[in-house]
Amino acid sequence: MADNSLSETLHVSSPDPVELEPVALAQALIRRPSVTPADAGAMAVLEEALTGLGFRCRRMRFGEIENLYARYGTAAPNLCFAGHTDVVPVGDEAAWTSGPFAGDIREGVLHGRGAVDMKGAVAAFAAAAARAIRAGEVKGSLSFLITGDEEGVATDGTVKVVEALLAEGEGVDHCVVGEPSSSARLGDMIKVGRRGSLNAWITVEGVQGHVAYPQRAANPIPVLVALLDKLSTHALDAGYPEFQPSNLEVVDLTVGNPATNVIPARAEARLNIRFNPNHTGQDLVDWLTAECATAEAGFGKGRVRLKTSVSGEAFYTAPGAFVEVVAGAVQAATGQTPELSTSGGTSDARFIRALCPVVEFGLVGTTMHKVDECAPVAEIKALTDAYAEIIRRYFAAFSG
């Protein structure tokens, strides 16, 4: 697709130019191979489409990451859509039925990396925004907060944009994140919260020696194994209202000792804790620190080192007017009564919660991150209808 024909391709032929075709926009985004941290022109595709609708677009680059904040209108309330244009690597490209960045439509299904996660949703909300603007339904402001760093380490993406908007006093009242929240059918699930996530690295340093003379060495392996057993068998909690119990999982255990007659000097492990609002990240760090100190105290010749990183705190958007607007719109547009869920991994909603109440609603996520990622064209159009209904009901409920 030539750049100079992009606007003509994305806009539906009509007397009024502010009408976007969501599938064409999704194709244009997929055709930009924006594997984190590369942007590959994806942000420019979206910026051009939004500028054509009358949005004031602002690039916010941090490090090597492209971010975009775009706003239509200046008045409150401000309904924000948050999402990302970056995608995960394609894996074995030869295993794809067609090119992962071709954006092909076969038998009514759009194929390509990002079709589900989440260029399809970005395109759908842009088309829904165009529809709302066209109908004069935006009684306040609509905005987009789009990052190129959601699938990566997420240090120069949404978190930095949120910090900048807060420092500037930018008013954002509510937010919909377009993650693929639907489980089996479009509209069957909305995410209203997420558990927090903590990563930890534990290193036990002993003294290397000959296995026949253990008194001259200090084996770190039994110390680490005992510590991991104590941590993993500890019941963190029995759950929290609307949340499943917190869980700790050991995800890596490494010694790297090629010899059979050598006690190693070091053993390492990595673990992750997904935690509900019974805990904060710091509470869990303090607990891990204390347990590591106890293990070290019982290991006279060695040391136990701990490194931690909290990538997100648990949060919950309680039932109320905003959740009711979104759930009601989704039911009206899809015929599904959405489950209000806090399941799944983390998303950029963990950062946006600092700005405003946030929920997540998007496509069915069964093919995200897989070879031959795809989304039915009819589902993208139905998502556009649902987003348009959310916008309509939102301003009817929250504008003065």
C-alpha positions in Angstrom: 0.0 0.0 0.0 1.5 3.3 -1.0 1.6 5.9 1.7 0.0 8.6 -0.5 -3.1 6.5 -0.9 -3.5 5.6 2.8 -6.2 8.2 3.6 -8.3 7.2 0.6 -8.0 3.6 1.5 -9.0 4.0 5.2 -11.9 6.4 4.7 -15.3 5.1 3.4 -16.5 6.9 0.3 -19.3 9.2 1.5 -20.2 12.9 1.4 -18.9 13.2 5.0 -15.1 12.4 5.1 -15.0 11.4 8.8 -15.9 7.8 8.4 -13.2 5.1 8.9 -13.3 1.6 7.6 -12.0 -0.5 10.6 -10.8 -3.5 8.7 -8.8 -1.4 6.2 -7.2 0.4 9.1 -6.4 -2.8 10.8 -4.7 -4.1 7.6 -2.7 -0.9 7.3 -1.5 -1.3 10.9 -0.7 -5.0 10.5 1.4 -4.2 7.4 3.8 -2.3 9.6 6.1 -4.9 11.3 6.2 -3.2 14.6 7.8 -5.9 16.7 8.8 -4.2 20.0 10.6 -1.9 20.2 10.4 -1.1 16.4 7.6 1.2 15.3 8.0 0.6 11.6 5.6 3.4 10.8 2.6 2.0 12.6 2.1 5.0 14.8 2.1 7.3 11.7 -0.7 5.2 10.2 -2.8 5.7 13.2 -1.9 9.4 13.6 -2.9 10.1 10.0 -6.2 8.4 10.5 -6.9 10.3 13.7 -5.7 13.6 12.4 -8.2 13.2 9.6 -11.0 12.9 12.2 -10.0 16.2 13.9 -7.9 14.8 16.7 -4.9 16.8 18.0 -2.1 14.3 17.9 1.0 14.5 20.0 3.9 12.1 19.7 5.6 11.3 23.1 8.9 9.5 22.5 10.7 8.0 25.5 14.0 6.3 24.8 13.5 4.4 21.5 9.8 4.0 22.0 7.1 5.9 20.0 4.0 6.8 21.9 0.9 8.8 20.9 -1.6 10.8 22.8 -4.4 12.2 20.7 -7.4 14.2 21.8 -10.6 15.3 20.2 -12.3 18.1 22.1 -11.2 20.1 25.1 -14.1 19.7 27.5 -14.8 17.2 30.2 -15.6 14.3 30.4 -12.6 12.8 28.6 -13.1 9.1 27.6 -9.8 7.6 26.7 -9.0 4.5 24.7 -5.7 2.9 25.5 -3.8 0.3 23.4 -0.6 -0.6 21.7 0.7 -0.9 18.2 3.7 -3.1 19.0 3.5 -6.8 18.6 5.4 -9.9 19.7 7.8 -11.7 17.3 6.3 -13.9 14.7 8.2 -17.1 15.7 8.7 -19.5 12.9 7.7 -17.4 9.9 7.7 -20.5 7.6 4.9 -21.9 9.8 2.5 -19.1 8.8 0.0 -19.8 6.1 0.7 -16.4 4.6 3.1 -13.6 5.5 2.7 -12.5 9.2 2.6 -8.9 8.1 0.6 -9.3 4.9 -2.7 -8.5 6.4 -4.5 -10.9 4.2 -8.2 -11.6 4.4 -9.1 -15.3 3.7 -12.7 -16.6 3.9 -13.8 -13.6 5.9 -10.9 -13.7 8.4 -8.1 -11.1 8.8 -4.7 -12.8 9.3 -1.5 -11.2 10.6 0.5 -10.5 13.7 -1.5 -8.0 15.8 -4.9 -8.8 14.3 -6.1 -9.7 17.8 -3.5 -8.2 20.0 -4.3 -5.5 19.4 -4.3 -3.6 16.1 -7.8 -4.9 15.3 -9.1 -3.2 18.5 -7.2 0.0 17.9 -8.7 0.2 14.4 -12.2 -0.6 15.7 -12.1 2.2 18.3 -10.8 4.7 15.8 -13.7 3.8 13.5 -16.1 4.0 16.4 -14.8 7.4 17.3 -15.3 8.5 13.7 -18.9 7.3 13.9 -19.5 9.2 17.2 -18.0 12.4 15.8 -20.1 12.1 12.7 -23.2 11.7 14.8 -22.4 14.6 17.1 -22.3 12.3 20.2 -19.0 13.5 21.6 -20.3 15.8 24.4 -16.8 16.3 25.9 -13.6 14.7 24.7 -12.3 11.5 23.2 -8.7 10.5 23.5 -6.2 7.8 22.5 -3.2 6.7 24.5 -1.3 4.4 22.3 2.1 2.9 23.1 4.8 0.9 21.2 6.1 -0.7 24.4 3.3 -2.9 25.8 4.8 -6.3 24.6 8.3 -5.4 25.8 9.7 -4.3 29.1 7.1 -1.5 29.3 9.4 1.0 30.8 9.2 3.7 28.1 5.6 3.3 27.1 2.3 3.8 28.9 3.8 4.3 32.3 5.9 7.3 31.0 2.9 8.8 29.2 0.7 8.5 32.3 3.4 10.2 34.4 3.7 13.0 31.8 -0.1 13.5 31.6 -0.4 13.6 35.4 2.4 16.1 35.7 0.7 18.3 33.1 -2.7 18.0 34.8 -4.3 16.4 31.7 -7.8 15.4 32.7 -8.7 11.8 31.8 -12.0 10.7 33.4 -12.4 7.1 32.3 -10.5 4.6 30.1 -11.2 1.5 28.0 -8.2 -0.6 27.2 -8.6 -2.7 24.0 -6.9 -5.8 25.1 -8.4 -9.1 23.8 -10.6 -9.7 26.9 -13.3 -11.8 25.3 -12.9 -15.5 26.1 -14.9 -17.6 23.7 -17.3 -15.1 22.1 -17.1 -11.4 21.6 -18.6 -9.6 24.6 -18.5 -12.6 27.0 -15.9 -11.0 29.3 -14.8 -7.6 30.5 -11.7 -7.2 32.6 -12.4 -4.9 35.6 -9.2 -5.6 37.5 -5.9 -7.5 37.4 -3.7 -9.1 39.9 -0.3 -7.6 40.6 2.9 -9.2 39.4 6.3 -9.5 41.1 9.5 -11.1 39.7 12.2 -12.2 42.0 15.7 -13.6 41.4 17.4 -15.5 44.3 21.1 -16.4 44.2 22.7 -18.6 46.8 26.5 -18.3 46.9 28.4 -21.2 48.5 31.9 -22.5 48.4 33.0 -24.7 45.6 34.8 -27.9 46.5 35.3 -31.6 46.0 32.3 -33.8 46.6 34.4 -36.2 48.7 35.3 -33.4 51.1 32.1 -31.6 51.8 33.4 -30.2 55.0 35.7 -28.0 52.9 32.8 -26.6 50.8 29.4 -25.1 51.2 26.8 -26.5 48.9 24.3 -23.8 47.8 21.8 -26.2 46.3 20.2 -27.7 49.4 19.8 -24.1 50.8 18.1 -22.9 47.7 15.9 -25.9 47.4 14.8 -25.7 51.0 14.1 -21.9 50.6 12.1 -22.5 47.4 10.1 -25.2 49.1 9.3 -22.9 52.0 8.2 -20.1 49.7 6.2 -22.2 47.3 4.3 -24.1 50.0 3.4 -20.9 51.9 -0.3 -20.0 51.4 -0.3 -16.4 50.5 -4.0 -16.0 51.0 -7.4 -17.7 50.3 -8.5 -15.2 47.7 -10.0 -11.7 47.8 -13.5 -10.5 46.7 -13.6 -10.8 42.9 -10.1 -12.2 42.8 -8.6 -15.6 42.8 -5.9 -16.6 45.4 -2.4 -15.2 45.0 0.1 -17.7 43.7 3.9 -18.0 43.7 5.5 -20.0 40.9 9.2 -21.0 40.5 9.9 -20.5 36.8 13.6 -21.2 36.6 16.3 -23.1 38.6 19.9 -23.0 37.4 23.2 -24.4 38.7 25.1 -25.0 35.5 27.5 -27.5 36.9 28.9 -29.8 34.2 31.0 -31.9 36.7 29.9 -34.9 38.8 32.6 -34.5 41.4 32.3 -30.8 42.2 30.1 -29.0 44.7 29.1 -25.8 42.9 29.7 -22.4 44.1 26.4 -20.9 43.1 22.7 -21.8 42.5 20.1 -19.5 41.1 16.3 -19.4 40.9 13.7 -17.1 39.4 10.1 -16.9 40.6 7.0 -14.9 39.9 4.1 -14.0 42.3 0.7 -13.0 41.0 -1.0 -11.3 43.9 -4.5 -9.9 44.7 -5.3 -6.8 46.7 -4.5 -8.7 50.0 -1.0 -7.6 49.3 1.1 -4.8 47.9 4.3 -5.4 46.0 6.3 -4.0 48.8 4.7 -6.3 51.4 5.8 -9.3 49.3 9.3 -7.9 48.8 9.6 -7.5 52.6 8.4 -11.1 53.1 10.9 -12.5 50.5 13.7 -10.4 52.1 13.0 -11.8 55.5 12.9 -15.4 54.3 16.1 -15.0 52.4 17.8 -13.5 55.5 16.6 -16.5 57.6 18.0 -18.9 55.0 21.3 -17.0 55.0 21.5 -17.1 58.7 21.4 -20.8 58.7 24.0 -21.1 56.0 27.2 -20.2 57.8 29.6 -20.2 54.9 27.5 -18.7 52.2 25.2 -15.8 51.2 21.7 -15.5 49.9 21.0 -12.6 47.5 17.6 -11.3 46.4 16.6 -9.0 43.6 13.0 -8.1 42.9 10.9 -6.1 40.5 7.3 -5.3 40.9 5.8 -4.8 37.4 2.3 -3.9 38.6 0.1 -3.7 41.6 -3.3 -5.3 41.9 -6.2 -3.1 41.1 -10.0 -3.3 40.8 -12.6 -1.0 39.2 -15.6 -1.5 41.4 -19.1 -1.8 39.9 -20.7 1.6 39.3 -21.8 4.0 36.6 -18.8 3.5 34.3 -18.7 -0.3 34.5 -22.5 -0.3 34.0 -22.2 1.8 30.9 -19.5 -0.5 29.4 -21.3 -3.7 30.3 -24.6 -2.5 29.1 -23.2 -1.3 25.8 -21.4 -4.6 25.3 -24.6 -6.6 26.0 -26.6 -4.4 23.7 -24.1 -4.6 20.8 -23.1 -8.3 21.1 -26.0 -10.0 22.8 -23.6 -11.4 25.4 -23.9 -10.7 29.1 -20.3 -10.0 30.0 -18.6 -11.6 33.0 -16.8 -9.0 35.0 -13.4 -10.7 35.5 -10.1 -10.0 37.1 -8.4 -13.1 35.6 -5.4 -13.2 33.3 -2.0 -11.6 33.2 -1.0 -8.0 33.4 -1.8 -5.2 31.0 -1.1 -1.5 30.7 -4.3 -0.9 32.7 -2.0 -1.3 35.7 -0.5 2.1 34.8 -3.6 3.8 33.6 -5.3 3.2 37.0 -3.2 6.1 38.3 -5.1 8.4 35.9 -8.7 7.2 36.2 -11.0 4.2 36.5 -10.2 1.6 33.7 -11.8 -1.5 32.2 -10.6 -3.7 29.4 -12.7 -4.9 26.5 -11.6 -6.3 23.1 -11.6 -9.2 20.7 -11.6 -12.9 21.4 -8.0 -13.7 22.4 -7.6 -17.4 21.4 -5.0 -16.7 18.6 -3.0 -13.9 20.2 0.8 -14.5 20.1 0.3 -17.6 18.0 1.3 -18.5 14.5 -1.5 -17.5 12.1 -2.9 -14.9 14.5 -6.3 -13.9 13.1 -9.6 -12.2 13.7 -12.8 -12.6 11.8 -13.7 -9.5 9.8 -17.3 -9.7 11.2 -15.9 -9.7 14.8 -13.8 -6.5 14.1 -16.9 -4.8 12.8 -19.0 -6.0 15.7 -16.3 -4.7 18.1 -16.6 -1.3 16.3 -20.3 -1.4 16.9 -19.7 -2.2 20.6 -17.2 0.6 21.0 -19.6 3.0 19.3 -22.3 2.1 21.7 -19.9 2.6 24.7 -19.1 6.1 23.4 -22.7 7.0 22.9 -23.8 5.7 26.3 -20.8 7.2 28.0 -21.5 10.8 27.0 -25.2 10.3 27.6 -24.4 9.3 31.2 -21.4 11.5 32.1 -21.7 14.7 30.2 -23.5 17.5 32.0 
